[in-house]
Amino acid sequence: MNKLALIAITLAGCGGAGLGAETRADVTKQMQIAQPPIQSCYAEALKKNRRLKGIVSLEFIAEPETGQFKNILIRRDELNDPTVRQCILDEVGKLKLDKPTKSAVSIPYPIRFAPNN
C-alpha cells in the first residue's frame, strides 16, 4: 500500500484574522485529531486515482462559548474528490476548541494532500 502524506499547513500566517497564538495552537491540535480519519479517506481515494494530490482550503467558524466548528466551507478543492471532501466536512464538524473564545472566530485552514512514494 502506498504511504501518503497529509500535511496540515499551520496557521502561523493568520494573525490578521483575529486568531491569537493560543487559539491557533488549539485549532492546530484539533485538526491533528481529525487527521487520521481524513488520511484514511484519502488513502481510499488514492486506490482509485494514484495521482490524486493538491490543497483543500477550508474556512470555518469556532462558535463562541462552545468552540464547536461550524459553517465549514471548502474554499478551494484541488483534489476534486467528493468522497474526500465529505470526509473532511464530517470530521472537522466533530471538532471544537478546548478553550472556546468569547466571540465567533473565522478560521481559514488549508490542508495539503500528497501521495508519499
MARTOR-962347 format. One record per residue: residue number from 0; residue in one letter; x, y, z of N, C-alpha, C, O in turn. Coordinates in steps of 0.02 Angstrom, whole numbers, plus 50000, padded with zeros to 5 digits. Example, Ala and Ser with C-alpha at 12.3 -4.5 7.8 and 13.67 -1.06 7.14 Angstrom:
2
num: 0; residuo: a; nc1: 50660; nc2: 49716; nc3: 50390; cac1: 50615; cac2: 49775; cac3: 50390; cc1: 50660; cc2: 49835; cc3: 50390; oc1: 50712; oc2: 49834; oc3: 50423
num: 1; residuo: s; nc1: 50642; nc2: 49888; nc3: 50354; cac1: 50684; cac2: 49947; cac3: 50357; cc1: 50645; cc2: 50002; cc3: 50394; oc1: 50670; oc2: 50057; oc3: 50402
***
This chain:
117
num: 0; residuo: m; nc1: 50042; nc2: 49941; nc3: 50000; cac1: 50000; cac2: 50000; cac3: 50000; cc1: 50044; cc2: 50063; cc3: 50000; oc1: 50096; oc2: 50065; oc3: 50033
num: 1; residuo: n; nc1: 50023; nc2: 50113; nc3: 49963; cac1: 50061; cac2: 50175; cac3: 49961; cc1: 50060; cc2: 50209; cc3: 50028; oc1: 50009; oc2: 50211; oc3: 50063
num: 2; residuo: k; nc1: 50118; nc2: 50234; nc3: 50047; cac1: 50118; cac2: 50279; cac3: 50104; cc1: 50093; cc2: 50346; cc3: 50078; oc1: 50099; oc2: 50360; oc3: 50018
num: 3; residuo: l; nc1: 50066; nc2: 50386; nc3: 50121; cac1: 50042; cac2: 50450; cac3: 50099; cc1: 50057; cc2: 50503; cc3: 50150; oc1: 50066; oc2: 50490; oc3: 50209
num: 4; residuo: a; nc1: 50060; nc2: 50563; nc3: 50125; cac1: 50072; cac2: 50620; cac3: 50169; cc1: 50010; cc2: 50663; cc3: 50169; oc1: 49983; oc2: 50681; oc3: 50116
num: 5; residuo: l; nc1: 49988; nc2: 50680; nc3: 50226; cac1: 49934; cac2: 50728; cac3: 50235; cc1: 49964; cc2: 50782; cc3: 50278; oc1: 49975; oc2: 50772; oc3: 50338
num: 6; residuo: i; nc1: 49976; nc2: 50838; nc3: 50249; cac1: 50013; cac2: 50891; cac3: 50284; cc1: 49965; cc2: 50949; cc3: 50297; oc1: 49943; oc2: 50982; oc3: 50251
num: 7; residuo: a; nc1: 49951; nc2: 50959; nc3: 50359; cac1: 49911; cac2: 51017; cac3: 50377; cc1: 49957; cc2: 51077; cc3: 50380; oc1: 50009; oc2: 51076; oc3: 50413
num: 8; residuo: i; nc1: 49938; nc2: 51129; nc3: 50345; cac1: 49978; cac2: 51189; cac3: 50344; cc1: 49960; cc2: 51230; cc3: 50406; oc1: 49902; oc2: 51243; oc3: 50419
num: 9; residuo: t; nc1: 50011; nc2: 51251; nc3: 50443; cac1: 49998; cac2: 51285; cac3: 50506; cc1: 49967; cc2: 51353; cc3: 50495; oc1: 49968; oc2: 51381; oc3: 50440
num: 10; residuo: l; nc1: 49940; nc2: 51380; nc3: 50547; cac1: 49905; cac2: 51443; cac3: 50545; cc1: 49949; cc2: 51502; cc3: 50564; oc1: 49923; oc2: 51555; oc3: 50583
num: 11; residuo: a; nc1: 50014; nc2: 51495; nc3: 50559; cac1: 50059; cac2: 51548; cac3: 50581; cc1: 50046; cc2: 51614; cc3: 50546; oc1: 50054; oc2: 51667; oc3: 50577
num: 12; residuo: g; nc1: 50026; nc2: 51613; nc3: 50484; cac1: 50015; cac2: 51675; cac3: 50447; cc1: 49947; cc2: 51705; cc3: 50456; oc1: 49929; oc2: 51752; oc3: 50419
num: 13; residuo: c; nc1: 49908; nc2: 51682; nc3: 50502; cac1: 49839; cac2: 51705; cac3: 50509; cc1: 49829; cc2: 51753; cc3: 50567; oc1: 49773; oc2: 51760; oc3: 50591
num: 14; residuo: g; nc1: 49881; nc2: 51786; nc3: 50589; cac1: 49874; cac2: 51832; cac3: 50645; cc1: 49825; cc2: 51888; cc3: 50631; oc1: 49791; oc2: 51912; oc3: 50677
num: 15; residuo: g; nc1: 49819; nc2: 51909; nc3: 50567; cac1: 49773; cac2: 51962; cac3: 50549; cc1: 49701; cc2: 51940; cc3: 50550; oc1: 49656; oc2: 51981; oc3: 50546
num: 16; residuo: a; nc1: 49689; nc2: 51876; nc3: 50556; cac1: 49620; cac2: 51850; cac3: 50555; cc1: 49589; cc2: 51852; cc3: 50625; oc1: 49534; oc2: 51827; oc3: 50635
num: 17; residuo: g; nc1: 49624; nc2: 51882; nc3: 50674; cac1: 49597; cac2: 51886; cac3: 50741; cc1: 49611; cc2: 51825; cc3: 50783; oc1: 49582; oc2: 51816; oc3: 50836
num: 18; residuo: l; nc1: 49656; nc2: 51784; nc3: 50760; cac1: 49673; cac2: 51724; cac3: 50798; cc1: 49736; cc2: 51736; cc3: 50839; oc1: 49789; oc2: 51752; oc3: 50811
num: 19; residuo: g; nc1: 49730; nc2: 51729; nc3: 50904; cac1: 49788; cac2: 51734; cac3: 50947; cc1: 49828; cc2: 51670; cc3: 50944; oc1: 49804; oc2: 51619; oc3: 50918
num: 20; residuo: a; nc1: 49888; nc2: 51672; nc3: 50970; cac1: 49932; cac2: 51614; cac3: 50968; cc1: 49900; cc2: 51553; cc3: 51002; oc1: 49907; oc2: 51497; oc3: 50978
num: 21; residuo: e; nc1: 49866; nc2: 51565; nc3: 51058; cac1: 49835; cac2: 51510; cac3: 51094; cc1: 49779; cc2: 51478; cc3: 51053; oc1: 49772; oc2: 51417; oc3: 51052
num: 22; residuo: t; nc1: 49739; nc2: 51519; nc3: 51020; cac1: 49684; cac2: 51493; cac3: 50979; cc1: 49712; cc2: 51456; cc3: 50919; oc1: 49687; oc2: 51403; oc3: 50900
num: 23; residuo: r; nc1: 49765; nc2: 51484; nc3: 50887; cac1: 49796; cac2: 51449; cac3: 50830; cc1: 49822; cc2: 51381; cc3: 50851; oc1: 49812; oc2: 51332; oc3: 50815
num: 24; residuo: a; nc1: 49854; nc2: 51377; nc3: 50909; cac1: 49879; cac2: 51313; cac3: 50934; cc1: 49822; cc2: 51264; cc3: 50948; oc1: 49829; oc2: 51204; oc3: 50934
num: 25; residuo: d; nc1: 49767; nc2: 51289; nc3: 50974; cac1: 49709; cac2: 51247; cac3: 50989; cc1: 49679; cc2: 51221; cc3: 50923; oc1: 49662; oc2: 51161; oc3: 50919
num: 26; residuo: v; nc1: 49672; nc2: 51263; nc3: 50873; cac1: 49646; cac2: 51242; cac3: 50808; cc1: 49691; cc2: 51188; cc3: 50778; oc1: 49667; oc2: 51137; oc3: 50754
num: 27; residuo: t; nc1: 49756; nc2: 51199; nc3: 50780; cac1: 49804; cac2: 51150; cac3: 50753; cc1: 49797; cc2: 51084; cc3: 50789; oc1: 49798; oc2: 51031; oc3: 50758
num: 28; residuo: k; nc1: 49791; nc2: 51086; nc3: 50855; cac1: 49782; cac2: 51025; cac3: 50895; cc1: 49719; cc2: 50988; cc3: 50875; oc1: 49720; oc2: 50927; oc3: 50866
num: 29; residuo: q; nc1: 49664; nc2: 51025; nc3: 50867; cac1: 49601; cac2: 50993; cac3: 50848; cc1: 49605; cc2: 50962; cc3: 50778; oc1: 49581; oc2: 50907; oc3: 50767
num: 30; residuo: m; nc1: 49637; nc2: 50997; nc3: 50732; cac1: 49643; cac2: 50972; cac3: 50664; cc1: 49687; cc2: 50910; cc3: 50662; oc1: 49678; oc2: 50867; oc3: 50619
num: 31; residuo: q; nc1: 49735; nc2: 50904; nc3: 50708; cac1: 49776; cac2: 50844; cac3: 50711; cc1: 49734; cc2: 50784; cc3: 50733; oc1: 49748; oc2: 50727; oc3: 50714
num: 32; residuo: i; nc1: 49683; nc2: 50796; nc3: 50773; cac1: 49637; cac2: 50742; cac3: 50794; cc1: 49599; cc2: 50716; cc3: 50733; oc1: 49586; oc2: 50656; oc3: 50728
num: 33; residuo: a; nc1: 49581; nc2: 50760; nc3: 50687; cac1: 49543; cac2: 50741; cac3: 50627; cc1: 49588; cc2: 50709; cc3: 50574; oc1: 49563; oc2: 50679; oc3: 50527
num: 34; residuo: q; nc1: 49653; nc2: 50717; nc3: 50581; cac1: 49699; cac2: 50694; cac3: 50528; cc1: 49694; cc2: 50619; cc3: 50514; oc1: 49690; oc2: 50601; oc3: 50455
num: 35; residuo: p; nc1: 49695; nc2: 50573; nc3: 50563; cac1: 49693; cac2: 50502; cac3: 50546; cc1: 49631; cc2: 50481; cc3: 50505; oc1: 49639; oc2: 50445; oc3: 50455
num: 36; residuo: p; nc1: 49570; nc2: 50501; nc3: 50524; cac1: 49514; cac2: 50480; cac3: 50481; cc1: 49515; cc2: 50513; cc3: 50412; oc1: 49496; oc2: 50481; oc3: 50363
num: 37; residuo: i; nc1: 49537; nc2: 50575; nc3: 50408; cac1: 49542; cac2: 50608; cac3: 50343; cc1: 49595; cc2: 50574; cc3: 50300; oc1: 49586; oc2: 50564; oc3: 50240
num: 38; residuo: q; nc1: 49650; nc2: 50556; nc3: 50332; cac1: 49704; cac2: 50520; cac3: 50298; cc1: 49679; cc2: 50453; cc3: 50272; oc1: 49698; oc2: 50432; oc3: 50217
num: 39; residuo: s; nc1: 49637; nc2: 50420; nc3: 50309; cac1: 49609; cac2: 50356; cac3: 50288; cc1: 49565; cc2: 50365; cc3: 50226; oc1: 49568; oc2: 50325; oc3: 50180
num: 40; residuo: c; nc1: 49524; nc2: 50417; nc3: 50226; cac1: 49482; cac2: 50432; cac3: 50168; cc1: 49526; cc2: 50446; cc3: 50107; oc1: 49511; oc2: 50423; oc3: 50051
num: 41; residuo: y; nc1: 49579; nc2: 50484; nc3: 50117; cac1: 49624; cac2: 50500; cac3: 50062; cc1: 49658; cc2: 50436; cc3: 50036; oc1: 49666; oc2: 50428; oc3: 49975
num: 42; residuo: a; nc1: 49678; nc2: 50391; nc3: 50081; cac1: 49710; cac2: 50328; cac3: 50061; cc1: 49662; cc2: 50288; cc3: 50017; oc1: 49684; oc2: 50258; oc3: 49967
num: 43; residuo: e; nc1: 49598; nc2: 50287; nc3: 50034; cac1: 49549; cac2: 50251; cac3: 49993; cc1: 49542; cc2: 50283; cc3: 49925; oc1: 49538; oc2: 50248; oc3: 49874
num: 44; residuo: a; nc1: 49542; nc2: 50349; nc3: 49923; cac1: 49536; cac2: 50385; cac3: 49859; cc1: 49598; cc2: 50373; cc3: 49815; oc1: 49592; oc2: 50370; oc3: 49754
num: 45; residuo: l; nc1: 49655; nc2: 50365; nc3: 49847; cac1: 49717; cac2: 50352; cac3: 49808; cc1: 49714; cc2: 50284; cc3: 49774; oc1: 49748; oc2: 50274; oc3: 49723
num: 46; residuo: k; nc1: 49676; nc2: 50238; nc3: 49800; cac1: 49670; cac2: 50172; cac3: 49768; cc1: 49636; cc2: 50179; cc3: 49699; oc1: 49649; oc2: 50140; oc3: 49654
num: 47; residuo: k; nc1: 49593; nc2: 50229; nc3: 49693; cac1: 49558; cac2: 50241; cac3: 49629; cc1: 49597; cc2: 50288; cc3: 49584; oc1: 49593; oc2: 50283; oc3: 49522
num: 48; residuo: n; nc1: 49636; nc2: 50333; nc3: 49613; cac1: 49674; cac2: 50382; cac3: 49574; cc1: 49741; cc2: 50393; cc3: 49608; oc1: 49746; oc2: 50433; oc3: 49655
num: 49; residuo: r; nc1: 49792; nc2: 50360; nc3: 49584; cac1: 49859; cac2: 50363; cac3: 49616; cc1: 49891; cc2: 50432; cc3: 49610; oc1: 49939; oc2: 50446; oc3: 49646
num: 50; residuo: r; nc1: 49866; nc2: 50474; nc3: 49567; cac1: 49894; cac2: 50541; cac3: 49557; cc1: 49858; cc2: 50595; cc3: 49596; oc1: 49872; oc2: 50654; oc3: 49588
num: 51; residuo: l; nc1: 49811; nc2: 50575; nc3: 49637; cac1: 49770; cac2: 50623; cac3: 49674; cc1: 49813; cc2: 50662; cc3: 49724; oc1: 49842; oc2: 50633; oc3: 49770
num: 52; residuo: k; nc1: 49817; nc2: 50727; nc3: 49715; cac1: 49854; cac2: 50769; cac3: 49761; cc1: 49830; cc2: 50841; cc3: 49754; oc1: 49798; oc2: 50858; oc3: 49704
num: 53; residuo: g; nc1: 49846; nc2: 50882; nc3: 49803; cac1: 49829; cac2: 50952; cac3: 49800; cc1: 49809; cc2: 50980; cc3: 49867; oc1: 49815; oc2: 50946; oc3: 49919
num: 54; residuo: i; nc1: 49785; nc2: 51040; nc3: 49866; cac1: 49766; cac2: 51076; cac3: 49927; cc1: 49690; cc2: 51081; cc3: 49930; oc1: 49656; oc2: 51095; oc3: 49881
num: 55; residuo: v; nc1: 49665; nc2: 51070; nc3: 49990; cac1: 49594; cac2: 51083; cac3: 50005; cc1: 49595; cc2: 51138; cc3: 50059; oc1: 49620; oc2: 51127; oc3: 50114
num: 56; residuo: s; nc1: 49568; nc2: 51196; nc3: 50041; cac1: 49567; cac2: 51252; cac3: 50088; cc1: 49497; cc2: 51258; cc3: 50120; oc1: 49447; oc2: 51264; oc3: 50085
num: 57; residuo: l; nc1: 49497; nc2: 51255; nc3: 50185; cac1: 49435; cac2: 51260; cac3: 50223; cc1: 49429; cc2: 51329; cc3: 50255; oc1: 49478; oc2: 51364; oc3: 50264
num: 58; residuo: e; nc1: 49368; nc2: 51346; nc3: 50271; cac1: 49356; cac2: 51403; cac3: 50314; cc1: 49297; cc2: 51383; cc3: 50358; oc1: 49247; oc2: 51357; oc3: 50333
num: 59; residuo: f; nc1: 49304; nc2: 51394; nc3: 50423; cac1: 49251; cac2: 51376; cac3: 50469; cc1: 49250; cc2: 51425; cc3: 50527; oc1: 49296; oc2: 51464; oc3: 50536
num: 60; residuo: i; nc1: 49196; nc2: 51421; nc3: 50564; cac1: 49186; cac2: 51464; cac3: 50623; cc1: 49193; cc2: 51422; cc3: 50685; oc1: 49166; oc2: 51367; oc3: 50690
num: 61; residuo: a; nc1: 49230; nc2: 51447; nc3: 50734; cac1: 49230; cac2: 51418; cac3: 50801; cc1: 49179; cc2: 51459; cc3: 50840; oc1: 49188; oc2: 51518; oc3: 50852
num: 62; residuo: e; nc1: 49124; nc2: 51426; nc3: 50860; cac1: 49070; cac2: 51461; cac3: 50893; cc1: 49091; cc2: 51488; cc3: 50961; oc1: 49131; oc2: 51458; oc3: 50996
num: 63; residuo: p; nc1: 49063; nc2: 51546; nc3: 50979; cac1: 49079; cac2: 51574; cac3: 51044; cc1: 49052; cc2: 51528; cc3: 51099; oc1: 49002; oc2: 51494; oc3: 51091
num: 64; residuo: e; nc1: 49087; nc2: 51528; nc3: 51154; cac1: 49070; cac2: 51490; cac3: 51214; cc1: 49079; cc2: 51415; cc3: 51207; oc1: 49108; oc2: 51384; oc3: 51252
num: 65; residuo: t; nc1: 49056; nc2: 51384; nc3: 51152; cac1: 49063; cac2: 51311; cac3: 51144; cc1: 49127; cc2: 51291; cc3: 51107; oc1: 49155; oc2: 51238; oc3: 51120
num: 66; residuo: g; nc1: 49149; nc2: 51334; nc3: 51061; cac1: 49208; cac2: 51319; cac3: 51022; cc1: 49195; cc2: 51269; cc3: 50965; oc1: 49241; oc2: 51251; oc3: 50929
num: 67; residuo: q; nc1: 49132; nc2: 51247; nc3: 50957; cac1: 49114; cac2: 51199; cac3: 50905; cc1: 49130; cc2: 51227; cc3: 50836; oc1: 49115; oc2: 51285; oc3: 50822
num: 68; residuo: f; nc1: 49160; nc2: 51186; nc3: 50793; cac1: 49175; cac2: 51206; cac3: 50724; cc1: 49111; cc2: 51200; cc3: 50683; oc1: 49083; oc2: 51146; oc3: 50677
num: 69; residuo: k; nc1: 49088; nc2: 51255; nc3: 50655; cac1: 49025; cac2: 51258; cac3: 50617; cc1: 49036; cc2: 51296; cc3: 50552; oc1: 49090; oc2: 51324; oc3: 50540
num: 70; residuo: n; nc1: 48985; nc2: 51296; nc3: 50510; cac1: 48986; cac2: 51333; cac3: 50447; cc1: 49050; cc2: 51317; cc3: 50407; oc1: 49084; oc2: 51363; oc3: 50384
num: 71; residuo: i; nc1: 49064; nc2: 51254; nc3: 50400; cac1: 49125; cac2: 51232; cac3: 50367; cc1: 49116; cc2: 51238; cc3: 50291; oc1: 49072; oc2: 51207; oc3: 50262
num: 72; residuo: l; nc1: 49159; nc2: 51277; nc3: 50261; cac1: 49157; cac2: 51287; cac3: 50189; cc1: 49222; cc2: 51265; cc3: 50158; oc1: 49276; oc2: 51273; oc3: 50187
num: 73; residuo: i; nc1: 49217; nc2: 51237; nc3: 50099; cac1: 49278; cac2: 51220; cac3: 50062; cc1: 49287; cc2: 51275; cc3: 50010; oc1: 49247; oc2: 51282; oc3: 49963
num: 74; residuo: r; nc1: 49339; nc2: 51315; nc3: 50019; cac1: 49352; cac2: 51372; cac3: 49976; cc1: 49392; cc2: 51353; cc3: 49913; oc1: 49386; oc2: 51386; oc3: 49861
num: 75; residuo: r; nc1: 49432; nc2: 51301; nc3: 49919; cac1: 49474; cac2: 51279; cac3: 49863; cc1: 49480; cc2: 51203; cc3: 49869; oc1: 49493; oc2: 51177; oc3: 49923
num: 76; residuo: d; nc1: 49470; nc2: 51169; nc3: 49813; cac1: 49473; cac2: 51095; cac3: 49815; cc1: 49510; cc2: 51070; cc3: 49753; oc1: 49479; oc2: 51055; oc3: 49701
num: 77; residuo: e; nc1: 49575; nc2: 51064; nc3: 49759; cac1: 49615; cac2: 51040; cac3: 49704; cc1: 49608; cc2: 50964; cc3: 49694; oc1: 49621; oc2: 50939; oc3: 49640
num: 78; residuo: l; nc1: 49586; nc2: 50928; nc3: 49745; cac1: 49576; cac2: 50856; cac3: 49739; cc1: 49515; cc2: 50841; cc3: 49695; oc1: 49516; oc2: 50795; oc3: 49654
num: 79; residuo: n; nc1: 49463; nc2: 50880; nc3: 49705; cac1: 49400; cac2: 50871; cac3: 49669; cc1: 49374; cc2: 50799; cc3: 49676; oc1: 49352; oc2: 50768; oc3: 49628
num: 80; residuo: d; nc1: 49378; nc2: 50774; nc3: 49737; cac1: 49354; cac2: 50707; cac3: 49752; cc1: 49297; cc2: 50713; cc3: 49803; oc1: 49309; oc2: 50732; oc3: 49860
num: 81; residuo: p; nc1: 49235; nc2: 50698; nc3: 49782; cac1: 49178; cac2: 50708; cac3: 49827; cc1: 49182; cc2: 50668; cc3: 49892; oc1: 49158; oc2: 50691; oc3: 49944
num: 82; residuo: t; nc1: 49210; nc2: 50609; nc3: 49890; cac1: 49214; cac2: 50567; cac3: 49950; cc1: 49262; cc2: 50598; cc3: 50001; oc1: 49246; oc2: 50601; oc3: 50060
num: 83; residuo: v; nc1: 49320; nc2: 50621; nc3: 49978; cac1: 49368; cac2: 50652; cac3: 50023; cc1: 49339; cc2: 50718; cc3: 50050; oc1: 49346; oc2: 50733; oc3: 50109
num: 84; residuo: r; nc1: 49307; nc2: 50756; nc3: 50006; cac1: 49277; cac2: 50819; cac3: 50026; cc1: 49226; cc2: 50808; cc3: 50082; oc1: 49226; oc2: 50843; oc3: 50132
num: 85; residuo: q; nc1: 49182; nc2: 50759; nc3: 50074; cac1: 49131; cac2: 50745; cac3: 50125; cc1: 49163; cc2: 50720; cc3: 50190; oc1: 49141; oc2: 50738; oc3: 50244
num: 86; residuo: c; nc1: 49215; nc2: 50681; nc3: 50183; cac1: 49251; cac2: 50656; cac3: 50242; cc1: 49280; cc2: 50714; cc3: 50282; oc1: 49275; oc2: 50716; oc3: 50344
num: 87; residuo: i; nc1: 49310; nc2: 50762; nc3: 50247; cac1: 49339; cac2: 50821; cac3: 50281; cc1: 49283; cc2: 50858; cc3: 50317; oc1: 49291; oc2: 50876; oc3: 50376
num: 88; residuo: l; nc1: 49228; nc2: 50871; nc3: 50283; cac1: 49172; cac2: 50907; cac3: 50314; cc1: 49146; cc2: 50871; cc3: 50376; oc1: 49133; oc2: 50902; oc3: 50427
num: 89; residuo: d; nc1: 49139; nc2: 50805; nc3: 50370; cac1: 49114; cac2: 50765; cac3: 50427; cc1: 49162; cc2: 50767; cc3: 50486; oc1: 49141; oc2: 50778; oc3: 50543
num: 90; residuo: e; nc1: 49225; nc2: 50757; nc3: 50473; cac1: 49274; cac2: 50753; cac3: 50528; cc1: 49286; cc2: 50820; cc3: 50561; oc1: 49290; oc2: 50824; oc3: 50622
num: 91; residuo: v; nc1: 49291; nc2: 50873; nc3: 50522; cac1: 49302; cac2: 50940; cac3: 50551; cc1: 49240; cc2: 50961; cc3: 50590; oc1: 49246; oc2: 50996; oc3: 50641
num: 92; residuo: g; nc1: 49181; nc2: 50940; nc3: 50568; cac1: 49119; cac2: 50956; cac3: 50603; cc1: 49113; cc2: 50925; cc3: 50672; oc1: 49072; oc2: 50946; oc3: 50712
num: 93; residuo: k; nc1: 49155; nc2: 50875; nc3: 50686; cac1: 49155; cac2: 50843; cac3: 50752; cc1: 49198; cc2: 50880; cc3: 50803; oc1: 49196; oc2: 50866; oc3: 50863
num: 94; residuo: l; nc1: 49237; nc2: 50928; nc3: 50779; cac1: 49287; cac2: 50960; cac3: 50822; cc1: 49260; cc2: 51022; cc3: 50857; oc1: 49212; oc2: 51054; oc3: 50836
num: 95; residuo: k; nc1: 49294; nc2: 51039; nc3: 50913; cac1: 49282; cac2: 51102; cac3: 50947; cc1: 49344; cc2: 51121; cc3: 50986; oc1: 49384; oc2: 51078; oc3: 51005
num: 96; residuo: l; nc1: 49352; nc2: 51185; nc3: 50996; cac1: 49410; cac2: 51211; cac3: 51033; cc1: 49408; cc2: 51188; cc3: 51105; oc1: 49354; oc2: 51183; oc3: 51135
num: 97; residuo: d; nc1: 49466; nc2: 51173; nc3: 51133; cac1: 49470; cac2: 51157; cac3: 51204; cc1: 49456; cc2: 51219; cc3: 51246; oc1: 49425; oc2: 51215; oc3: 51299
num: 98; residuo: k; nc1: 49478; nc2: 51276; nc3: 51221; cac1: 49468; cac2: 51339; cac3: 51257; cc1: 49430; cc2: 51386; cc3: 51211; oc1: 49460; oc2: 51426; oc3: 51175
num: 99; residuo: p; nc1: 49363; nc2: 51382; nc3: 51212; cac1: 49322; cac2: 51425; cac3: 51168; cc1: 49335; cc2: 51499; cc3: 51181; oc1: 49353; oc2: 51519; oc3: 51236
num: 100; residuo: t; nc1: 49325; nc2: 51538; nc3: 51129; cac1: 49333; cac2: 51611; cac3: 51134; cc1: 49265; cc2: 51642; cc3: 51152; oc1: 49214; oc2: 51608; oc3: 51149
num: 101; residuo: k; nc1: 49265; nc2: 51705; nc3: 51170; cac1: 49203; cac2: 51738; cac3: 51189; cc1: 49163; cc2: 51761; cc3: 51129; oc1: 49103; oc2: 51776; oc3: 51134
num: 102; residuo: s; nc1: 49196; nc2: 51764; nc3: 51072; cac1: 49160; cac2: 51783; cac3: 51010; cc1: 49177; cc2: 51732; cc3: 50956; oc1: 49225; oc2: 51695; oc3: 50961
num: 103; residuo: a; nc1: 49135; nc2: 51731; nc3: 50904; cac1: 49146; cac2: 51684; cac3: 50849; cc1: 49212; cc2: 51701; cc3: 50814; oc1: 49229; oc2: 51760; oc3: 50807
num: 104; residuo: v; nc1: 49249; nc2: 51650; nc3: 50794; cac1: 49312; cac2: 51659; cac3: 50761; cc1: 49310; cc2: 51624; cc3: 50694; oc1: 49294; oc2: 51564; oc3: 50690
num: 105; residuo: s; nc1: 49324; nc2: 51661; nc3: 50641; cac1: 49328; cac2: 51632; cac3: 50574; cc1: 49399; cc2: 51605; cc3: 50563; oc1: 49448; oc2: 51640; oc3: 50575
num: 106; residuo: i; nc1: 49403; nc2: 51543; nc3: 50541; cac1: 49468; cac2: 51510; cac3: 50536; cc1: 49479; cc2: 51483; cc3: 50465; oc1: 49442; oc2: 51440; oc3: 50442
num: 107; residuo: p; nc1: 49530; nc2: 51510; nc3: 50431; cac1: 49549; cac2: 51480; cac3: 50367; cc1: 49598; cc2: 51423; cc3: 50382; oc1: 49640; oc2: 51429; oc3: 50426
num: 108; residuo: y; nc1: 49592; nc2: 51368; nc3: 50345; cac1: 49636; cac2: 51311; cac3: 50360; cc1: 49648; cc2: 51269; cc3: 50297; oc1: 49605; oc2: 51231; oc3: 50277
num: 109; residuo: p; nc1: 49706; nc2: 51276; nc3: 50266; cac1: 49723; cac2: 51235; cac3: 50208; cc1: 49754; cc2: 51168; cc3: 50229; oc1: 49790; oc2: 51164; oc3: 50278
num: 110; residuo: i; nc1: 49738; nc2: 51117; nc3: 50191; cac1: 49767; cac2: 51050; cac3: 50202; cc1: 49797; cc2: 51028; cc3: 50135; oc1: 49764; oc2: 51030; oc3: 50084
num: 111; residuo: r; nc1: 49860; nc2: 51008; nc3: 50137; cac1: 49894; cac2: 50984; cac3: 50077; cc1: 49893; cc2: 50908; cc3: 50077; oc1: 49912; oc2: 50876; oc3: 50126
num: 112; residuo: f; nc1: 49870; nc2: 50879; nc3: 50022; cac1: 49869; cac2: 50806; cac3: 50013; cc1: 49920; cc2: 50788; cc3: 49960; oc1: 49923; oc2: 50818; oc3: 49906
num: 113; residuo: a; nc1: 49961; nc2: 50737; nc3: 49976; cac1: 50010; cac2: 50714; cac3: 49926; cc1: 50027; cc2: 50641; cc3: 49941; oc1: 50039; oc2: 50623; oc3: 49998
num: 114; residuo: p; nc1: 50027; nc2: 50598; nc3: 49889; cac1: 50049; cac2: 50530; cac3: 49900; cc1: 50123; cc2: 50530; cc3: 49915; oc1: 50161; oc2: 50572; oc3: 49889
num: 115; residuo: n; nc1: 50145; nc2: 50486; nc3: 49957; cac1: 50215; cac2: 50482; cac3: 49977; cc1: 50243; cc2: 50417; cc3: 49950; oc1: 50235; oc2: 50365; oc3: 49981
num: 116; residuo: n; nc1: 50275; nc2: 50420; nc3: 49894; cac1: 50301; cac2: 50360; cac3: 49861; cc1: 50365; cc2: 50336; cc3: 49889; oc1: 50393; oc2: 50286; oc3: 49867
***
